[in-house]
Amino acid sequence: MEVSESDSQNPVPVAQINGPPAAMTAEQMAAYTFPQDRLKRVMNDSSKTPLLLVACGSFSPITYLHLRMFEMAADYVKFNTDFELVGGYLSPVSDAYKKAGLASAEHRIRMCQIAVDQTSNWLMVDPWEAIQKQYQPTAIVLDHFQHEINTVRGGVETHEGERKKVRVALLAGADLIQTMSTPGVWSDKDLDHILRQYGTFIVERTGTDIDEALANLQTWKDNIYVIQQLIQNDVSSTKIRLFLRREMSVQYLVPAPVIQYIEENGLYEDDGASSSMHEREKEGKGKLPARGTQSEGPKS
């Protein structure tokens, strides 16, 4: 994805990385502003459809694969579609998700922010979902981005001075599409809303039969884009937490400033997650909700 000079990387000062996150207060919630500093302001090619990618997940912790997914998607969009990528967002789940190994929302937001500030010049972190007191289904989160981008901001500008509506789409790993094709995991209403109105870009993952999953989602096949992972990467947050509990190195699996943050805040020393190395982390966002909420699918 091309970015302007104003979108250049702006690393977080070391003092900010080292400091513990502040608790989200009601005042902070009320003062929430949608992050847009790295959004593309003007399209390069007005004949294309502007696209915004949103990855929802636990990000506990964020890994290089989470970040790499966006780059793979950017290449796919550039060479295989009539879309023009205008932005990408990480949307961490709220604490109401109540998943084993889930660090607090404040820590996860901070780790994601450190990661994108240190490694990317176009990705952003939206804390809106993470600071909600109640679990937010994926469909609602995508509606939030749709509102902020197209209703509040009127889409994106073209070189001709016109505004074009941005296509918002979900970015996730292949295991997400597998849960979507499994009866009873997602509500029919939410599944149709996500795949019909937004669509999804799916990154292939080892051990997931995408063809079988897609066979059950033929109704929305035109809105599902499958991205081949040319260099296989099977890193997961689950495995990272296991390594950390065993005091093993996660260098080059997680951005170095994030590792520093984890160590200085004592995260994942004993998170109660399964110690099985073969436990598969559900890296995208269909998430298992907190008790008493609508079932939707597992999340990283």
N, C-alpha and C positions, 0 to 999 in steps of 0.2 A: 504494500500500500504506500502510495506517495504521500508525503506530508510537506507542509510549508515550513519555512525557516522558523516561524513562530511556534511550530509544534516540536521543536528540537528537545532532546532529552534534558530534563531538569532534575538532577539527582537530589535525594533527600539529604540534608545535612546529617552528619554522624550523630549529633546531639539528639536529633529527632528520632533516629533509628533506635538509639539506646534507651530512650525514655519510655516508661510504661504508658499504655493507652489510658486516656481519661474515660471515665464512665459516661455513657450516653444519658444525659439528663433530659427532662421534659422540654427544657428550654432549647437544647440542641436539636431535639426532634422537631420542634416548632420552627427552628431556624434552618432546617434542611434546605439545601439548594442543589439542584441537579448539576452534576459535574459536566462541563462542556468545553473545557479549555483545549482539548485535543480533537474536537470534532472538526471534520473538514468543512470549511465555510462555503466554498464555491466548488462545484463539480468541475472535473476536467473535461468530461464528455457529456453534454446535455442529452445526447440520444440514448444514454443508458439509464437504468433504474438505480437510484441511490439505495444502498444497503447498509443496515446497521446490525452487527452481530452481538448477541448477548449470551454469555455463558453463566449459567446458574449452578451453584454447587456449594459444598461445605468449605472447600479450600482450607482443610485443617490437617497439614498446612498446604499452601499453594506449592506446586512443583513446576519444574521446567516443562513438563508435558502440558500442563494447563496453559502455559504461555505459548508453547509450540503449536498447539491446536489452532490458535488464531493465525499464526504465520502460514500453516498449511492451508487454512481456509482462505486466506488472502491470495495465495498462489492459485488456488482452485477457482476463485471468483475471477481473477485476472485473466486466466487462460481458457476458461470453460463456460463462462456465462456472459450475459448482457447486463450484469450488475456492475456498479462502481461502489467500492467500499468507502464509506464515509466515517466509520468509527467502530470501536469495539469496546465492550464493557464486561467486567467481572461483577457478578451480583452475588455476594455471599449470603447464605441462608441465615435466618434469625436463630437465636438461642432456643426458640420454641420448638425447633426441630428435634431437640433432645436425643441426639445420636451419640453412641459411645465414641469417645475420642474427639468429641467436638469441643475445641477451645472456645472461649467466650467470643462473642461477636466483635467486641472491641479489639481483641488480639488478631482475629482473622481479617478484619478490615485493615488493620495496620500492616499485617504481613503482605496482604495483596497490594496495598498502596506502595509499600517499600519495593515489592517485586516489579511493578510496572514502572515506577519512577527510575529504578536502577537498570532496567533491561529493555524498555520500550520507549518509542517516541510517539505512539498513537493509541495505546491501550489506556483505559480509565477504569476506576473502581466506583461503582455507585453503591453507597451504604444504605439506600432506602429500604431494601428488603431486610437487611441485617438488623436494623434498629427497630423493626416492628415488634410489638409485644406478642402478636399472634402469628402463627404460621401462615405464610402467603403461598397459595398454589402457583405453579409456574404460569398458568394462564393469566392470573392477576398481575404477576410481575411483568410479563410482556405487555399487558395493557398499560402498565405504568410507563414503560418506555415509549409506547405508541403515543400516549398522551403528552409526554414531555417533548418528544421530538416533533410530532406532527400537529398536535393541537396547540401547544404553548408556543412552539417556535416556527410553526408553519412549514416544516420540512427543511429542505436545503436549497440554496440559491444556485442558479445556473449562470453561465457566462452572459446569457442574454438578459439577465436581471429578473428572471422569473423564479418562482418557487416550485419545487417538486416534492411530492410526498415521498417519504423514506420508507422503504420496506424493512420492517423489523423482523429478524429471524433468530431462532434459537440455535446455538452452537453447542454440540455435546459429543460424547464418545458413543461408540457403537452399542454399548450395553444399554444406553437409554432407549434406542429404537427397539431393542429386544424387549424391554419392559413394556413399551407402548403396544407391542403386538401380542402381549400376553393378556388374555381376558381377565377382567376383574382388578387389574393393577391400577389402571387409570380410569377415571370416570369418563363415560362416553362423551359427555358434554364438553369437558375440558380438552379431551383428546381432539375432538373435532374443531374446537375453537383454536387450539394451538396449530394444528397441521393445516387447517383450511385458511385461516386468516394470516398466519405468520409463516409457517413452514420451518424447516430445520435443516441445518448442515451437520452431517454426521461423519465423524472421523473414525475410520476402521480401527478395530482393536483385536489383538490376538485372542483367539478363543471364542469369538462371537460370530455366529452365522448370520450375516446381514441379509443374504438372499432369502433365508427362511423367514426372517422378521419382516422383510418388505412384502413378502407374499400375502401377509395378513393386513397390509396397510395400502392396498391398491387404490382405495378411494382417494388417497391423498398423494399418490406417487409423483405427481408433477411438482409437489412442494417439498419433496425430500431429496436432498442432494448428498450423495455419498462421496466422501473424500478418501482416496487411497493413501495410506500411510507408507510412503516409499522407504523410509528408514524406521524400522519397528522400534517402538519405545513403550515399554510396559510398566513404567513407573506409576505408582499410585500413592495416595496419601496414607493409606493403610500400611503399606510396606515402609514408608518413611517413618511413621510413628513406631513401628516395630523396631526398626533400626535404632531409633533414638532411645527407646526403652532398654535396648541391649547395649547401649553406649557404642554403637557402630557408626562409622562415618557416613554422612549423607552428602558429602562434598560433591559438586557437579551434578547432583540430582535435584537440588533446591538452590535457588540463588543465594550466594554467600551472605548478603546482608540479612536475609530471612533466617538463615542458620544462626547468625549472630544474635538476632532478636529472640529466637527460640531459646538459646542458651542463657541469655541474660534475664529472661523472664521465667525460666524453669518450666517451660511447656513440654508436655508429652513425656514426662519422666515416668508417669504411671497413669495412663488414661483409661485403663479398664477395657481397652479394645481387645479383640481376639489376637492371640499371639501366632496364629497360623500364617505362615508365609504365603500360603496359597489362597488365602481369603481375598476375594476380588472386591476392590473398591469400586463403587458405582460413581464414576467420575463426572457425569454431567448433571443435569438437574432433574430429573424426575425424582422427587425425594420422598422418602417415607415420612409422613407427617407425624406430628406429636399426637398422642392419644386423643381420640375424640374429634379428629379432623378428617376430611375427605381423603381417601386413599389416592395416591398419585404415582408412586414409583420411586426407586431408591436414588440417592444423591451423594456426591463426593464431598 
